Amino acid sequence: MSEHALTWLAVLAAGAVCFAIKMIGHLVPEHWLAEPRIARTSSLVTVALLAALVGVQAFGSGPGLAIDARLPALAVAALALALRAPFIVVVVAAAAVAATLRALGMP
């Protein structure tokens, strides 16, 4: 089997697993989710997953870590979010910082 076929097979399998997990979530009794500890934990898991995604995208570079124009852009985005700026302002400000730093030669 070729490498592309294995990749597509892995993508399809991952999609099927994600769909199955989502469907299983609909089968969980509602009174289980109403418990305060479960509700608090599920909201924290969401934040942790999003933070992990941001960390991987901001610092990941192939198999290693990299400090480049994404770090100041992330800092600007965090500052804008702390100031309760609208989401479009956060995105545009971070993109502008990253683009400016890359235009100035920062990797």
Summary of the structure (lengths in Angstrom):
residues: 107
radius of gyration: 19.5
end to end distance: 38.2
largest distance: 55.6
contacts: 225
relative contact order: 0.06
helix: 78%
strand: 4%
